[in-house]
Amino acid sequence: MSPQTPFERELAELLVESLNLEEVAAADIDPEAPLFGAGLGLDSIDALELALAVSKQYGVQLRSDGEDNRWIFASLRSLATHVQQHRQAA
């Protein structure tokens, strides 16, 4: 597991809190592991909830029909990269 950056840790904490992942510690999320399927096991409803939380926290809009969603939600690291590139002052 590669180490999380400070922003990845912040985003992991938001993910755990917004999705009520009580059995997952934010610090234990591998930033390069898949968020869906074999990784954290998230589903499409989780993606919607996470997109809403990211929008509220960072002002980054993630559309449900976005063509880059597969890449954006591939891992914590890719989500963090996207949010940092598109965030507004919150």
PyMOL Python script that loads the backbone (N, CA, C, O; Angstrom):
from pymol import cmd

cmd.read_pdbstr("""\
ATOM      1  N   MET A   1       0.849  -1.183   0.000  1.00  0.00           N
ATOM      2  CA  MET A   1       0.000   0.000   0.000  1.00  0.00           C
ATOM      3  C   MET A   1       0.882   1.229   0.000  1.00  0.00           C
ATOM      4  O   MET A   1       1.794   1.348   0.818  1.00  0.00           O
ATOM      5  N   SER A   2       0.613   2.138  -0.910  1.00  0.00           N
ATOM      6  CA  SER A   2       1.380   3.378  -0.926  1.00  0.00           C
ATOM      7  C   SER A   2       0.784   4.341   0.103  1.00  0.00           C
ATOM      8  O   SER A   2      -0.407   4.269   0.405  1.00  0.00           O
ATOM      9  N   PRO A   3       1.605   5.232   0.636  1.00  0.00           N
ATOM     10  CA  PRO A   3       1.094   6.149   1.664  1.00  0.00           C
ATOM     11  C   PRO A   3       0.117   7.176   1.084  1.00  0.00           C
ATOM     12  O   PRO A   3       0.222   7.578  -0.075  1.00  0.00           O
ATOM     13  N   GLN A   4      -0.821   7.582   1.913  1.00  0.00           N
ATOM     14  CA  GLN A   4      -1.780   8.618   1.521  1.00  0.00           C
ATOM     15  C   GLN A   4      -1.123   9.991   1.665  1.00  0.00           C
ATOM     16  O   GLN A   4      -0.327  10.221   2.575  1.00  0.00           O
ATOM     17  N   THR A   5      -1.469  10.889   0.757  1.00  0.00           N
ATOM     18  CA  THR A   5      -1.074  12.283   0.916  1.00  0.00           C
ATOM     19  C   THR A   5      -2.015  12.896   1.955  1.00  0.00           C
ATOM     20  O   THR A   5      -3.051  12.308   2.261  1.00  0.00           O
ATOM     21  N   PRO A   6      -1.677  14.059   2.498  1.00  0.00           N
ATOM     22  CA  PRO A   6      -2.602  14.695   3.448  1.00  0.00           C
ATOM     23  C   PRO A   6      -3.996  14.922   2.857  1.00  0.00           C
ATOM     24  O   PRO A   6      -4.995  14.744   3.554  1.00  0.00           O
ATOM     25  N   PHE A   7      -4.075  15.311   1.585  1.00  0.00           N
ATOM     26  CA  PHE A   7      -5.393  15.535   0.987  1.00  0.00           C
ATOM     27  C   PHE A   7      -6.129  14.210   0.783  1.00  0.00           C
ATOM     28  O   PHE A   7      -7.345  14.144   0.963  1.00  0.00           O
ATOM     29  N   GLU A   8      -5.404  13.160   0.412  1.00  0.00           N
ATOM     30  CA  GLU A   8      -6.047  11.855   0.272  1.00  0.00           C
ATOM     31  C   GLU A   8      -6.608  11.390   1.614  1.00  0.00           C
ATOM     32  O   GLU A   8      -7.679  10.785   1.657  1.00  0.00           O
ATOM     33  N   ARG A   9      -5.905  11.662   2.697  1.00  0.00           N
ATOM     34  CA  ARG A   9      -6.390  11.290   4.029  1.00  0.00           C
ATOM     35  C   ARG A   9      -7.679  12.057   4.335  1.00  0.00           C
ATOM     36  O   ARG A   9      -8.650  11.489   4.835  1.00  0.00           O
ATOM     37  N   GLU A  10      -7.671  13.364   4.026  1.00  0.00           N
ATOM     38  CA  GLU A  10      -8.869  14.188   4.254  1.00  0.00           C
ATOM     39  C   GLU A  10     -10.053  13.646   3.454  1.00  0.00           C
ATOM     40  O   GLU A  10     -11.167  13.548   3.968  1.00  0.00           O
ATOM     41  N   LEU A  11      -9.805  13.300   2.208  1.00  0.00           N
ATOM     42  CA  LEU A  11     -10.863  12.774   1.342  1.00  0.00           C
ATOM     43  C   LEU A  11     -11.308  11.392   1.814  1.00  0.00           C
ATOM     44  O   LEU A  11     -12.495  11.072   1.748  1.00  0.00           O
ATOM     45  N   ALA A  12     -10.383  10.579   2.284  1.00  0.00           N
ATOM     46  CA  ALA A  12     -10.735   9.253   2.819  1.00  0.00           C
ATOM     47  C   ALA A  12     -11.637   9.398   4.042  1.00  0.00           C
ATOM     48  O   ALA A  12     -12.581   8.627   4.215  1.00  0.00           O
ATOM     49  N   GLU A  13     -11.349  10.382   4.885  1.00  0.00           N
ATOM     50  CA  GLU A  13     -12.183  10.621   6.056  1.00  0.00           C
ATOM     51  C   GLU A  13     -13.583  11.056   5.643  1.00  0.00           C
ATOM     52  O   GLU A  13     -14.569  10.634   6.248  1.00  0.00           O
ATOM     53  N   LEU A  14     -13.677  11.899   4.614  1.00  0.00           N
ATOM     54  CA  LEU A  14     -14.982  12.307   4.092  1.00  0.00           C
ATOM     55  C   LEU A  14     -15.729  11.095   3.537  1.00  0.00           C
ATOM     56  O   LEU A  14     -16.932  10.955   3.755  1.00  0.00           O
ATOM     57  N   LEU A  15     -15.033  10.232   2.833  1.00  0.00           N
ATOM     58  CA  LEU A  15     -15.632   9.037   2.253  1.00  0.00           C
ATOM     59  C   LEU A  15     -16.187   8.135   3.356  1.00  0.00           C
ATOM     60  O   LEU A  15     -17.337   7.701   3.283  1.00  0.00           O
ATOM     61  N   VAL A  16     -15.385   7.857   4.362  1.00  0.00           N
ATOM     62  CA  VAL A  16     -15.812   6.984   5.461  1.00  0.00           C
ATOM     63  C   VAL A  16     -17.004   7.589   6.201  1.00  0.00           C
ATOM     64  O   VAL A  16     -17.963   6.891   6.527  1.00  0.00           O
ATOM     65  N   GLU A  17     -16.932   8.890   6.461  1.00  0.00           N
ATOM     66  CA  GLU A  17     -18.005   9.564   7.202  1.00  0.00           C
ATOM     67  C   GLU A  17     -19.296   9.644   6.388  1.00  0.00           C
ATOM     68  O   GLU A  17     -20.369   9.328   6.901  1.00  0.00           O
ATOM     69  N   SER A  18     -19.203  10.058   5.138  1.00  0.00           N
ATOM     70  CA  SER A  18     -20.410  10.268   4.334  1.00  0.00           C
ATOM     71  C   SER A  18     -21.093   8.956   3.956  1.00  0.00           C
ATOM     72  O   SER A  18     -22.304   8.932   3.735  1.00  0.00           O
ATOM     73  N   LEU A  19     -20.328   7.862   3.879  1.00  0.00           N
ATOM     74  CA  LEU A  19     -20.910   6.576   3.504  1.00  0.00           C
ATOM     75  C   LEU A  19     -21.127   5.657   4.717  1.00  0.00           C
ATOM     76  O   LEU A  19     -21.529   4.503   4.569  1.00  0.00           O
ATOM     77  N   ASN A  20     -20.854   6.186   5.908  1.00  0.00           N
ATOM     78  CA  ASN A  20     -21.022   5.407   7.141  1.00  0.00           C
ATOM     79  C   ASN A  20     -20.311   4.061   7.083  1.00  0.00           C
ATOM     80  O   ASN A  20     -20.893   3.024   7.401  1.00  0.00           O
ATOM     81  N   LEU A  21     -19.059   4.091   6.676  1.00  0.00           N
ATOM     82  CA  LEU A  21     -18.271   2.860   6.583  1.00  0.00           C
ATOM     83  C   LEU A  21     -17.613   2.594   7.938  1.00  0.00           C
ATOM     84  O   LEU A  21     -16.412   2.804   8.112  1.00  0.00           O
ATOM     85  N   GLU A  22     -18.410   2.135   8.879  1.00  0.00           N
ATOM     86  CA  GLU A  22     -17.953   1.973  10.252  1.00  0.00           C
ATOM     87  C   GLU A  22     -16.813   0.973  10.385  1.00  0.00           C
ATOM     88  O   GLU A  22     -15.984   1.099  11.286  1.00  0.00           O
ATOM     89  N   GLU A  23     -16.760  -0.016   9.504  1.00  0.00           N
ATOM     90  CA  GLU A  23     -15.733  -1.042   9.605  1.00  0.00           C
ATOM     91  C   GLU A  23     -14.436  -0.674   8.875  1.00  0.00           C
ATOM     92  O   GLU A  23     -13.495  -1.467   8.845  1.00  0.00           O
ATOM     93  N   VAL A  24     -14.385   0.526   8.289  1.00  0.00           N
ATOM     94  CA  VAL A  24     -13.219   0.953   7.525  1.00  0.00           C
ATOM     95  C   VAL A  24     -12.591   2.171   8.191  1.00  0.00           C
ATOM     96  O   VAL A  24     -13.279   3.146   8.494  1.00  0.00           O
ATOM     97  N   ALA A  25     -11.288   2.109   8.415  1.00  0.00           N
ATOM     98  CA  ALA A  25     -10.558   3.268   8.934  1.00  0.00           C
ATOM     99  C   ALA A  25     -10.005   4.047   7.747  1.00  0.00           C
ATOM    100  O   ALA A  25      -9.418   3.464   6.835  1.00  0.00           O
ATOM    101  N   ALA A  26     -10.192   5.355   7.759  1.00  0.00           N
ATOM    102  CA  ALA A  26      -9.731   6.194   6.646  1.00  0.00           C
ATOM    103  C   ALA A  26      -8.248   5.975   6.365  1.00  0.00           C
ATOM    104  O   ALA A  26      -7.831   5.941   5.207  1.00  0.00           O
ATOM    105  N   ALA A  27      -7.464   5.829   7.408  1.00  0.00           N
ATOM    106  CA  ALA A  27      -6.016   5.650   7.245  1.00  0.00           C
ATOM    107  C   ALA A  27      -5.663   4.329   6.575  1.00  0.00           C
ATOM    108  O   ALA A  27      -4.566   4.183   6.035  1.00  0.00           O
ATOM    109  N   ASP A  28      -6.584   3.361   6.602  1.00  0.00           N
ATOM    110  CA  ASP A  28      -6.321   2.042   6.033  1.00  0.00           C
ATOM    111  C   ASP A  28      -6.727   1.915   4.564  1.00  0.00           C
ATOM    112  O   ASP A  28      -6.518   0.865   3.956  1.00  0.00           O
ATOM    113  N   ILE A  29      -7.298   2.960   3.997  1.00  0.00           N
ATOM    114  CA  ILE A  29      -7.705   2.904   2.590  1.00  0.00           C
ATOM    115  C   ILE A  29      -6.471   3.100   1.714  1.00  0.00           C
ATOM    116  O   ILE A  29      -5.806   4.134   1.776  1.00  0.00           O
ATOM    117  N   ASP A  30      -6.183   2.101   0.909  1.00  0.00           N
ATOM    118  CA  ASP A  30      -5.061   2.181  -0.032  1.00  0.00           C
ATOM    119  C   ASP A  30      -5.450   3.183  -1.116  1.00  0.00           C
ATOM    120  O   ASP A  30      -6.461   2.991  -1.792  1.00  0.00           O
ATOM    121  N   PRO A  31      -4.665   4.252  -1.295  1.00  0.00           N
ATOM    122  CA  PRO A  31      -5.054   5.282  -2.262  1.00  0.00           C
ATOM    123  C   PRO A  31      -5.087   4.796  -3.712  1.00  0.00           C
ATOM    124  O   PRO A  31      -5.676   5.452  -4.571  1.00  0.00           O
ATOM    125  N   GLU A  32      -4.460   3.652  -3.987  1.00  0.00           N
ATOM    126  CA  GLU A  32      -4.445   3.147  -5.359  1.00  0.00           C
ATOM    127  C   GLU A  32      -5.386   1.965  -5.562  1.00  0.00           C
ATOM    128  O   GLU A  32      -5.516   1.470  -6.682  1.00  0.00           O
ATOM    129  N   ALA A  33      -6.044   1.504  -4.503  1.00  0.00           N
ATOM    130  CA  ALA A  33      -6.971   0.374  -4.617  1.00  0.00           C
ATOM    131  C   ALA A  33      -8.289   0.842  -5.220  1.00  0.00           C
ATOM    132  O   ALA A  33      -8.674   1.999  -5.046  1.00  0.00           O
ATOM    133  N   PRO A  34      -8.983  -0.041  -5.926  1.00  0.00           N
ATOM    134  CA  PRO A  34     -10.287   0.326  -6.500  1.00  0.00           C
ATOM    135  C   PRO A  34     -11.291   0.685  -5.407  1.00  0.00           C
ATOM    136  O   PRO A  34     -11.308   0.074  -4.339  1.00  0.00           O
ATOM    137  N   LEU A  35     -12.120   1.677  -5.689  1.00  0.00           N
ATOM    138  CA  LEU A  35     -13.186   2.032  -4.754  1.00  0.00           C
ATOM    139  C   LEU A  35     -14.381   1.102  -4.916  1.00  0.00           C
ATOM    140  O   LEU A  35     -15.133   0.885  -3.966  1.00  0.00           O
ATOM    141  N   PHE A  36     -14.557   0.553  -6.110  1.00  0.00           N
ATOM    142  CA  PHE A  36     -15.713  -0.298  -6.413  1.00  0.00           C
ATOM    143  C   PHE A  36     -15.260  -1.733  -6.618  1.00  0.00           C
ATOM    144  O   PHE A  36     -14.078  -2.001  -6.836  1.00  0.00           O
ATOM    145  N   GLY A  37     -16.201  -2.637  -6.545  1.00  0.00           N
ATOM    146  CA  GLY A  37     -15.894  -4.045  -6.783  1.00  0.00           C
ATOM    147  C   GLY A  37     -14.996  -4.618  -5.701  1.00  0.00           C
ATOM    148  O   GLY A  37     -15.319  -4.551  -4.516  1.00  0.00           O
ATOM    149  N   ALA A  38     -13.876  -5.178  -6.109  1.00  0.00           N
ATOM    150  CA  ALA A  38     -12.982  -5.891  -5.193  1.00  0.00           C
ATOM    151  C   ALA A  38     -12.288  -4.967  -4.183  1.00  0.00           C
ATOM    152  O   ALA A  38     -11.779  -5.439  -3.167  1.00  0.00           O
ATOM    153  N   GLY A  39     -12.263  -3.682  -4.449  1.00  0.00           N
ATOM    154  CA  GLY A  39     -11.620  -2.749  -3.520  1.00  0.00           C
ATOM    155  C   GLY A  39     -12.467  -2.536  -2.283  1.00  0.00           C
ATOM    156  O   GLY A  39     -12.640  -3.454  -1.483  1.00  0.00           O
ATOM    157  N   LEU A  40     -12.997  -1.331  -2.117  1.00  0.00           N
ATOM    158  CA  LEU A  40     -13.857  -1.026  -0.975  1.00  0.00           C
ATOM    159  C   LEU A  40     -15.253  -1.622  -1.114  1.00  0.00           C
ATOM    160  O   LEU A  40     -16.008  -1.699  -0.145  1.00  0.00           O
ATOM    161  N   GLY A  41     -15.582  -2.040  -2.324  1.00  0.00           N
ATOM    162  CA  GLY A  41     -16.889  -2.653  -2.537  1.00  0.00           C
ATOM    163  C   GLY A  41     -18.030  -1.657  -2.634  1.00  0.00           C
ATOM    164  O   GLY A  41     -19.176  -2.005  -2.349  1.00  0.00           O
ATOM    165  N   LEU A  42     -17.742  -0.433  -3.028  1.00  0.00           N
ATOM    166  CA  LEU A  42     -18.793   0.568  -3.163  1.00  0.00           C
ATOM    167  C   LEU A  42     -19.678   0.245  -4.364  1.00  0.00           C
ATOM    168  O   LEU A  42     -19.277  -0.495  -5.262  1.00  0.00           O
ATOM    169  N   ASP A  43     -20.891   0.809  -4.367  1.00  0.00           N
ATOM    170  CA  ASP A  43     -21.808   0.608  -5.485  1.00  0.00           C
ATOM    171  C   ASP A  43     -22.251   1.963  -6.041  1.00  0.00           C
ATOM    172  O   ASP A  43     -21.755   3.004  -5.610  1.00  0.00           O
ATOM    173  N   SER A  44     -23.173   1.950  -6.985  1.00  0.00           N
ATOM    174  CA  SER A  44     -23.588   3.178  -7.661  1.00  0.00           C
ATOM    175  C   SER A  44     -24.264   4.163  -6.703  1.00  0.00           C
ATOM    176  O   SER A  44     -24.117   5.374  -6.867  1.00  0.00           O
ATOM    177  N   ILE A  45     -24.997   3.666  -5.712  1.00  0.00           N
ATOM    178  CA  ILE A  45     -25.624   4.556  -4.726  1.00  0.00           C
ATOM    179  C   ILE A  45     -24.538   5.242  -3.903  1.00  0.00           C
ATOM    180  O   ILE A  45     -24.638   6.432  -3.604  1.00  0.00           O
ATOM    181  N   ASP A  46     -23.501   4.489  -3.537  1.00  0.00           N
ATOM    182  CA  ASP A  46     -22.380   5.075  -2.805  1.00  0.00           C
ATOM    183  C   ASP A  46     -21.710   6.167  -3.642  1.00  0.00           C
ATOM    184  O   ASP A  46     -21.303   7.200  -3.109  1.00  0.00           O
ATOM    185  N   ALA A  47     -21.598   5.940  -4.938  1.00  0.00           N
ATOM    186  CA  ALA A  47     -20.982   6.934  -5.825  1.00  0.00           C
ATOM    187  C   ALA A  47     -21.784   8.236  -5.804  1.00  0.00           C
ATOM    188  O   ALA A  47     -21.207   9.323  -5.765  1.00  0.00           O
ATOM    189  N   LEU A  48     -23.107   8.123  -5.828  1.00  0.00           N
ATOM    190  CA  LEU A  48     -23.955   9.320  -5.784  1.00  0.00           C
ATOM    191  C   LEU A  48     -23.791  10.060  -4.462  1.00  0.00           C
ATOM    192  O   LEU A  48     -23.677  11.286  -4.441  1.00  0.00           O
ATOM    193  N   GLU A  49     -23.780   9.312  -3.357  1.00  0.00           N
ATOM    194  CA  GLU A  49     -23.611   9.933  -2.046  1.00  0.00           C
ATOM    195  C   GLU A  49     -22.236  10.591  -1.918  1.00  0.00           C
ATOM    196  O   GLU A  49     -22.109  11.687  -1.371  1.00  0.00           O
ATOM    197  N   LEU A  50     -21.216   9.913  -2.426  1.00  0.00           N
ATOM    198  CA  LEU A  50     -19.864  10.465  -2.377  1.00  0.00           C
ATOM    199  C   LEU A  50     -19.754  11.720  -3.244  1.00  0.00           C
ATOM    200  O   LEU A  50     -19.116  12.695  -2.849  1.00  0.00           O
ATOM    201  N   ALA A  51     -20.374  11.694  -4.420  1.00  0.00           N
ATOM    202  CA  ALA A  51     -20.365  12.869  -5.302  1.00  0.00           C
ATOM    203  C   ALA A  51     -21.034  14.057  -4.621  1.00  0.00           C
ATOM    204  O   ALA A  51     -20.563  15.188  -4.745  1.00  0.00           O
ATOM    205  N   LEU A  52     -22.123  13.812  -3.904  1.00  0.00           N
ATOM    206  CA  LEU A  52     -22.812  14.880  -3.178  1.00  0.00           C
ATOM    207  C   LEU A  52     -21.921  15.438  -2.062  1.00  0.00           C
ATOM    208  O   LEU A  52     -21.832  16.653  -1.889  1.00  0.00           O
ATOM    209  N   ALA A  53     -21.272  14.564  -1.316  1.00  0.00           N
ATOM    210  CA  ALA A  53     -20.390  14.996  -0.231  1.00  0.00           C
ATOM    211  C   ALA A  53     -19.219  15.809  -0.770  1.00  0.00           C
ATOM    212  O   ALA A  53     -18.844  16.820  -0.175  1.00  0.00           O
ATOM    213  N   VAL A  54     -18.640  15.381  -1.885  1.00  0.00           N
ATOM    214  CA  VAL A  54     -17.519  16.104  -2.506  1.00  0.00           C
ATOM    215  C   VAL A  54     -17.984  17.477  -2.985  1.00  0.00           C
ATOM    216  O   VAL A  54     -17.271  18.469  -2.839  1.00  0.00           O
ATOM    217  N   SER A  55     -19.183  17.522  -3.557  1.00  0.00           N
ATOM    218  CA  SER A  55     -19.741  18.783  -4.028  1.00  0.00           C
ATOM    219  C   SER A  55     -19.922  19.771  -2.879  1.00  0.00           C
ATOM    220  O   SER A  55     -19.560  20.942  -2.989  1.00  0.00           O
ATOM    221  N   LYS A  56     -20.488  19.285  -1.776  1.00  0.00           N
ATOM    222  CA  LYS A  56     -20.714  20.150  -0.616  1.00  0.00           C
ATOM    223  C   LYS A  56     -19.403  20.618   0.008  1.00  0.00           C
ATOM    224  O   LYS A  56     -19.267  21.788   0.367  1.00  0.00           O
ATOM    225  N   GLN A  57     -18.446  19.715   0.136  1.00  0.00           N
ATOM    226  CA  GLN A  57     -17.197  20.016   0.830  1.00  0.00           C
ATOM    227  C   GLN A  57     -16.236  20.854  -0.014  1.00  0.00           C
ATOM    228  O   GLN A  57     -15.592  21.770   0.498  1.00  0.00           O
ATOM    229  N   TYR A  58     -16.142  20.535  -1.310  1.00  0.00           N
ATOM    230  CA  TYR A  58     -15.100  21.142  -2.150  1.00  0.00           C
ATOM    231  C   TYR A  58     -15.624  21.948  -3.328  1.00  0.00           C
ATOM    232  O   TYR A  58     -14.839  22.577  -4.037  1.00  0.00           O
ATOM    233  N   GLY A  59     -16.935  21.943  -3.553  1.00  0.00           N
ATOM    234  CA  GLY A  59     -17.490  22.712  -4.666  1.00  0.00           C
ATOM    235  C   GLY A  59     -17.210  22.109  -6.022  1.00  0.00           C
ATOM    236  O   GLY A  59     -17.261  22.806  -7.035  1.00  0.00           O
ATOM    237  N   VAL A  60     -16.912  20.814  -6.056  1.00  0.00           N
ATOM    238  CA  VAL A  60     -16.622  20.122  -7.313  1.00  0.00           C
ATOM    239  C   VAL A  60     -17.856  19.315  -7.709  1.00  0.00           C
ATOM    240  O   VAL A  60     -18.297  18.432  -6.973  1.00  0.00           O
ATOM    241  N   GLN A  61     -18.397  19.625  -8.864  1.00  0.00           N
ATOM    242  CA  GLN A  61     -19.584  18.935  -9.354  1.00  0.00           C
ATOM    243  C   GLN A  61     -19.183  17.669 -10.101  1.00  0.00           C
ATOM    244  O   GLN A  61     -18.387  17.725 -11.038  1.00  0.00           O
ATOM    245  N   LEU A  62     -19.729  16.537  -9.692  1.00  0.00           N
ATOM    246  CA  LEU A  62     -19.503  15.263 -10.365  1.00  0.00           C
ATOM    247  C   LEU A  62     -20.853  14.786 -10.883  1.00  0.00           C
ATOM    248  O   LEU A  62     -21.738  14.438 -10.102  1.00  0.00           O
ATOM    249  N   ARG A  63     -21.004  14.771 -12.187  1.00  0.00           N
ATOM    250  CA  ARG A  63     -22.280  14.404 -12.790  1.00  0.00           C
ATOM    251  C   ARG A  63     -22.410  12.891 -12.904  1.00  0.00           C
ATOM    252  O   ARG A  63     -21.431  12.193 -13.169  1.00  0.00           O
ATOM    253  N   SER A  64     -23.614  12.396 -12.704  1.00  0.00           N
ATOM    254  CA  SER A  64     -23.837  10.948 -12.757  1.00  0.00           C
ATOM    255  C   SER A  64     -23.571  10.380 -14.153  1.00  0.00           C
ATOM    256  O   SER A  64     -23.247   9.202 -14.298  1.00  0.00           O
ATOM    257  N   ASP A  65     -23.708  11.223 -15.175  1.00  0.00           N
ATOM    258  CA  ASP A  65     -23.475  10.748 -16.541  1.00  0.00           C
ATOM    259  C   ASP A  65     -22.138  11.230 -17.101  1.00  0.00           C
ATOM    260  O   ASP A  65     -21.924  11.194 -18.313  1.00  0.00           O
ATOM    261  N   GLY A  66     -21.240  11.680 -16.225  1.00  0.00           N
ATOM    262  CA  GLY A  66     -19.936  12.178 -16.679  1.00  0.00           C
ATOM    263  C   GLY A  66     -19.124  11.081 -17.346  1.00  0.00           C
ATOM    264  O   GLY A  66     -19.013   9.971 -16.824  1.00  0.00           O
ATOM    265  N   GLU A  67     -18.559  11.398 -18.500  1.00  0.00           N
ATOM    266  CA  GLU A  67     -17.818  10.384 -19.250  1.00  0.00           C
ATOM    267  C   GLU A  67     -16.491  10.016 -18.589  1.00  0.00           C
ATOM    268  O   GLU A  67     -15.917   8.975 -18.908  1.00  0.00           O
ATOM    269  N   ASP A  68     -15.995  10.846 -17.681  1.00  0.00           N
ATOM    270  CA  ASP A  68     -14.742  10.551 -16.993  1.00  0.00           C
ATOM    271  C   ASP A  68     -14.951   9.867 -15.642  1.00  0.00           C
ATOM    272  O   ASP A  68     -13.980   9.609 -14.932  1.00  0.00           O
ATOM    273  N   ASN A  69     -16.186   9.572 -15.279  1.00  0.00           N
ATOM    274  CA  ASN A  69     -16.465   9.001 -13.958  1.00  0.00           C
ATOM    275  C   ASN A  69     -15.715   7.705 -13.690  1.00  0.00           C
ATOM    276  O   ASN A  69     -15.278   7.470 -12.564  1.00  0.00           O
ATOM    277  N   ARG A  70     -15.559   6.875 -14.685  1.00  0.00           N
ATOM    278  CA  ARG A  70     -14.849   5.602 -14.483  1.00  0.00           C
ATOM    279  C   ARG A  70     -13.425   5.876 -14.008  1.00  0.00           C
ATOM    280  O   ARG A  70     -12.921   5.186 -13.122  1.00  0.00           O
ATOM    281  N   TRP A  71     -12.784   6.870 -14.587  1.00  0.00           N
ATOM    282  CA  TRP A  71     -11.432   7.232 -14.164  1.00  0.00           C
ATOM    283  C   TRP A  71     -11.459   7.963 -12.818  1.00  0.00           C
ATOM    284  O   TRP A  71     -10.667   7.652 -11.929  1.00  0.00           O
ATOM    285  N   ILE A  72     -12.362   8.924 -12.668  1.00  0.00           N
ATOM    286  CA  ILE A  72     -12.421   9.738 -11.445  1.00  0.00           C
ATOM    287  C   ILE A  72     -12.630   8.861 -10.221  1.00  0.00           C
ATOM    288  O   ILE A  72     -11.961   9.057  -9.206  1.00  0.00           O
ATOM    289  N   PHE A  73     -13.540   7.903 -10.293  1.00  0.00           N
ATOM    290  CA  PHE A  73     -13.878   7.053  -9.159  1.00  0.00           C
ATOM    291  C   PHE A  73     -13.083   5.739  -9.137  1.00  0.00           C
ATOM    292  O   PHE A  73     -13.437   4.820  -8.398  1.00  0.00           O
ATOM    293  N   ALA A  74     -12.035   5.644  -9.921  1.00  0.00           N
ATOM    294  CA  ALA A  74     -11.249   4.409  -9.976  1.00  0.00           C
ATOM    295  C   ALA A  74     -10.576   4.109  -8.642  1.00  0.00           C
ATOM    296  O   ALA A  74     -10.509   2.953  -8.224  1.00  0.00           O
ATOM    297  N   SER A  75     -10.078   5.148  -7.972  1.00  0.00           N
ATOM    298  CA  SER A  75      -9.374   4.963  -6.704  1.00  0.00           C
ATOM    299  C   SER A  75      -9.440   6.261  -5.902  1.00  0.00           C
ATOM    300  O   SER A  75      -9.837   7.306  -6.417  1.00  0.00           O
ATOM    301  N   LEU A  76      -9.054   6.175  -4.666  1.00  0.00           N
ATOM    302  CA  LEU A  76      -8.976   7.375  -3.827  1.00  0.00           C
ATOM    303  C   LEU A  76      -8.014   8.382  -4.445  1.00  0.00           C
ATOM    304  O   LEU A  76      -8.288   9.582  -4.447  1.00  0.00           O
ATOM    305  N   ARG A  77      -6.897   7.905  -4.966  1.00  0.00           N
ATOM    306  CA  ARG A  77      -5.893   8.788  -5.559  1.00  0.00           C
ATOM    307  C   ARG A  77      -6.440   9.518  -6.775  1.00  0.00           C
ATOM    308  O   ARG A  77      -6.210  10.719  -6.920  1.00  0.00           O
ATOM    309  N   SER A  78      -7.163   8.819  -7.658  1.00  0.00           N
ATOM    310  CA  SER A  78      -7.700   9.482  -8.855  1.00  0.00           C
ATOM    311  C   SER A  78      -8.803  10.471  -8.479  1.00  0.00           C
ATOM    312  O   SER A  78      -8.920  11.531  -9.093  1.00  0.00           O
ATOM    313  N   LEU A  79      -9.606  10.133  -7.478  1.00  0.00           N
ATOM    314  CA  LEU A  79     -10.634  11.063  -7.008  1.00  0.00           C
ATOM    315  C   LEU A  79      -9.984  12.305  -6.404  1.00  0.00           C
ATOM    316  O   LEU A  79     -10.417  13.426  -6.672  1.00  0.00           O
ATOM    317  N   ALA A  80      -8.951  12.111  -5.596  1.00  0.00           N
ATOM    318  CA  ALA A  80      -8.248  13.238  -4.979  1.00  0.00           C
ATOM    319  C   ALA A  80      -7.611  14.139  -6.036  1.00  0.00           C
ATOM    320  O   ALA A  80      -7.654  15.364  -5.926  1.00  0.00           O
ATOM    321  N   THR A  81      -7.027  13.529  -7.046  1.00  0.00           N
ATOM    322  CA  THR A  81      -6.413  14.307  -8.136  1.00  0.00           C
ATOM    323  C   THR A  81      -7.466  15.154  -8.840  1.00  0.00           C
ATOM    324  O   THR A  81      -7.248  16.339  -9.093  1.00  0.00           O
ATOM    325  N   HIS A  82      -8.595  14.552  -9.154  1.00  0.00           N
ATOM    326  CA  HIS A  82      -9.668  15.282  -9.842  1.00  0.00           C
ATOM    327  C   HIS A  82     -10.190  16.434  -8.976  1.00  0.00           C
ATOM    328  O   HIS A  82     -10.363  17.552  -9.463  1.00  0.00           O
ATOM    329  N   VAL A  83     -10.435  16.163  -7.712  1.00  0.00           N
ATOM    330  CA  VAL A  83     -10.971  17.201  -6.819  1.00  0.00           C
ATOM    331  C   VAL A  83      -9.981  18.344  -6.682  1.00  0.00           C
ATOM    332  O   VAL A  83     -10.376  19.509  -6.721  1.00  0.00           O
ATOM    333  N   GLN A  84      -8.707  18.034  -6.524  1.00  0.00           N
ATOM    334  CA  GLN A  84      -7.716  19.102  -6.382  1.00  0.00           C
ATOM    335  C   GLN A  84      -7.617  19.956  -7.641  1.00  0.00           C
ATOM    336  O   GLN A  84      -7.399  21.164  -7.555  1.00  0.00           O
ATOM    337  N   GLN A  85      -7.775  19.344  -8.794  1.00  0.00           N
ATOM    338  CA  GLN A  85      -7.699  20.088 -10.056  1.00  0.00           C
ATOM    339  C   GLN A  85      -8.926  20.976 -10.283  1.00  0.00           C
ATOM    340  O   GLN A  85      -8.837  21.978 -10.992  1.00  0.00           O
ATOM    341  N   HIS A  86     -10.073  20.617  -9.687  1.00  0.00           N
ATOM    342  CA  HIS A  86     -11.325  21.322  -9.980  1.00  0.00           C
ATOM    343  C   HIS A  86     -11.966  22.006  -8.774  1.00  0.00           C
ATOM    344  O   HIS A  86     -13.055  22.565  -8.898  1.00  0.00           O
ATOM    345  N   ARG A  87     -11.332  21.974  -7.639  1.00  0.00           N
ATOM    346  CA  ARG A  87     -11.981  22.496  -6.436  1.00  0.00           C
ATOM    347  C   ARG A  87     -12.065  24.008  -6.429  1.00  0.00           C
ATOM    348  O   ARG A  87     -11.240  24.711  -7.012  1.00  0.00           O
ATOM    349  N   GLN A  88     -13.089  24.476  -5.751  1.00  0.00           N
ATOM    350  CA  GLN A  88     -13.300  25.908  -5.552  1.00  0.00           C
ATOM    351  C   GLN A  88     -13.064  26.171  -4.076  1.00  0.00           C
ATOM    352  O   GLN A  88     -13.130  25.251  -3.261  1.00  0.00           O
ATOM    353  N   ALA A  89     -12.800  27.371  -3.743  1.00  0.00           N
ATOM    354  CA  ALA A  89     -12.607  27.706  -2.332  1.00  0.00           C
ATOM    355  C   ALA A  89     -13.886  27.419  -1.579  1.00  0.00           C
ATOM    356  O   ALA A  89     -14.942  27.971  -1.888  1.00  0.00           O
ATOM    357  N   ALA A  90     -13.783  26.556  -0.592  1.00  0.00           N
ATOM    358  CA  ALA A  90     -14.975  26.171   0.162  1.00  0.00           C
ATOM    359  C   ALA A  90     -15.064  26.953   1.451  1.00  0.00           C
ATOM    360  O   ALA A  90     -16.005  26.766   2.224  1.00  0.00           O
TER     361      ALA A  90
END
""", "prot")
cmd.dss("prot")
cmd.show_as("cartoon", "prot")
cmd.util.cbc("prot")
cmd.orient("prot")
